[in-house]
Amino acid sequence: MPELESLQVFQSLNRSPHARLEACAELGDGLSAAVWSNHHDAQDYQAPSHHTLSCYIGGGTGTFRRDQPGTKGGPDKLCILPAEHQSAWVINGEIRLAHVYFSPEQFALGCITLLDREPRELQLRESTFLEDARQARRFHQLVGLNWHEPGERLLTSSLAHEMLSHTLLSQVGAREGLRLKGGLAAHQRRLLVEYIDHHLEDPISLGQLAAMCALSEYHFARMFRQSFGVPPHQYLLARRLARAQSLLRGSALPMGEVALMCGFSSASHFNQRFRQAMGATPGEYRQAFYA
């Protein structure tokens, strides 16, 4: 995901003389968060390249979309702003809101791992002023944490992942009138997913996967990304990390053994990759579940 300051929704608020940034952080794995205060403002979002989940932490009763002036916001109201959407907002009075930003790649991985669906078939539905008490509680819990405290980093990233998973499971729908072109056939996708999940501990080359589909490495890589929304190496890393999380939660295996079972050449390499994705070391992750 791009640097936080390059995200269009973040940029738009950051440029406003009426909005104040209270906190922000990149949480890893294509997820970022920010808390804003704003008053008497107007905001336009024009086709951002990222998705945004929003929750009104306080105020917002004078906030509305220009195309829906009769519908107002309020505390705990939620908005889902997909990538490429367009919206214009009027903020009357005071508002405090939290944002979680996530990349199209993270959306694609969620479609695959949570929904077992091809990402191209699905879209995030734009929604305004939803009421969802469980999701609002997650936002309030997230806002109450110190995002730059290493001891809380695992919880902050876990909460952001929970928000994304909840959104995918409850809000994602099929694209209307979509004609899929290119990409891998359904039986090829199933074959690849099964093979990768059964060989996470093994070295896997692009040539191996391409040969399973009788394609050149060049064409396979392009078609894989068309079908899965992420390149093969990123998909493989995500599956390896998912297995690692499961083993860390459900076993007392030594770190070196967990690393080898998940396809990492050494405990130090495993530690580096895991920390980059989760914002915590494997040891800290395990300790959080056994504390």
C-alpha positions, -999 to +999 in steps of 0.1 A: +000+000+000+013+035-007+026+057+022-003+070+043+002+105+032-003+096-004-038+081+001-064+104-015-090+105+013-062+111+038-048+139+016-081+156+011-087+159+048-051+168+055-053+198+031-084+212+048-079+241+072-109+229+092-098+193+097-072+183+124-053+150+123-053+135+158-034+103+151-024+081+122-004+050+117+004+024+091-006-009+106+011-032+081-003-057+056-019-030+035-039-014+064-036+021+078-057+042+102-063+078+112-084+098+136-097+132+125-116+161+141-134+184+117-160+212+117-179+234+092-162+218+062-169+204+027-151+173+013-151+157-021-136+123-028-129+116-064-121+080-073-095+072-046-073+042-053-079+027-019-109+016+002-120+035+033-140+024+064-152+053+085-169+056+119-182+087+135-167+086+170-185+117+181-208+144+167-217+143+130-254+151+133-250+179+109-230+159+083-246+147+051-238+138+015-247+165-011-268+139-030-286+128+002-292+160+021-321+145+041-300+118+057-277+129+085-248+112+104-243+108+141-223+090+167-214+054+158-226+058+122-205+039+097-196+046+061-180+023+035-162+042+007-148+019-020-120+026-043-130+045-074-162+059-058-172+096-059-188+114-030-193+150-018-198+158+019-210+188+040-199+189+076-220+213+097-210+215+134-184+193+150-174+158+141-148+133+152-142+103+130-119+074+126-108+059+092-093+025+083-077+025+049-070-007+030-055-015-004-072-033-033-046-061-029-058-066+007-094-067-005-084-093-031-067-115-006-098-113+017-121-124-012-098-154-018-092-165+018-125-155+035-150-158+007-133-183-016-143-162-045-124-146-075-119-109-066-129-097-100-164-111-094-169-090-063-171-054-053-172-035-021-206-018-018-207+019-011-227+025+021-236+056+041-245+059+077-248+022+085-256+011+120-235-018+132-229-019+170-202-045+168-182-027+142-186+006+160-172-010+192-141-021+172-135+014+160-139+028+196-115+002+209-090+010+181-092+048+188-085+041+225-052+024+218-017+039+214-009+030+178+028+036+182+032+015+214+049-018+203+030-037+230-003-027+215+006-030+178-006-066+176-040-056+189-043-025+167-035-045+135-058-074+147-087-050+152-082-035+117-081-070+102-114-078+121-130-047+106-120-056+071-131-093+075-164-082+090-169-058+061-161-084+035-184-110+051-213-086+054-210-060+026-193-075-004-215-084-033-213-098-068-206-073-096-236-067-118-233-073-155-196-083-152-181-103-180-149-118-169-122-118-195-088-133-193-074-148-161-072-184-152-100-209-156-119-220-125-103-255-124-069-240-127-075-216-098-087-245-076-057-266-086-033-238-077-050-230-044-049-267-033-013-272-044-001-241-027-019-249+006-004-284+006+031-273-002+036-242+020+067-257+036+083-263+002+102-240-021+078-231-049+089-214-081+070-194-106+079-220-132+064-248-112+030-230-109+031-219-145+037-255-157+006-267-139-014-244-161+007-250-193+016-214-195+048-194-198+060-177-166+052-143-181+016-151-191+010-171-160+020-142-137-002-118-155-032-142-156-027-151-119-029-115-109-060-110-131-077-139-113-065-134-077-059-096-076-023-101-063+009-115-078+018-151-070+045-143-045+023-121-025-005-147-024+020-174-013+034-152+015-001-144+027-010-181+029+023-189+047+017-162+072-019-175+078-006-209+085+020-194+109-006-176+128-026-208+132+004-227+144+014-200+168-021-199+183-027-236+185+007-252+192+038-249+214+062-257+185+095-240+186+098-209+164+124-225+141+100-254+135+071-231+128+093-212+103+103-243+084+067-257+083+056-224+067+083-223+041+107-198+057+144-206+054+152-195+089+137-182+121+152-147+114+136-146+079+103-157+094+106-131+122+112-103+096+084-112+073+059-118+101+068-085+118+064-066+085+029-080+080+015-081+116+034-054+133+046-078+160+071-107+162+059-143+162+068-145+198+048-114+207+019-128+187+020-161+205+023-145+239-008-124+232-029-156+230-014-173+261-010-143+284 
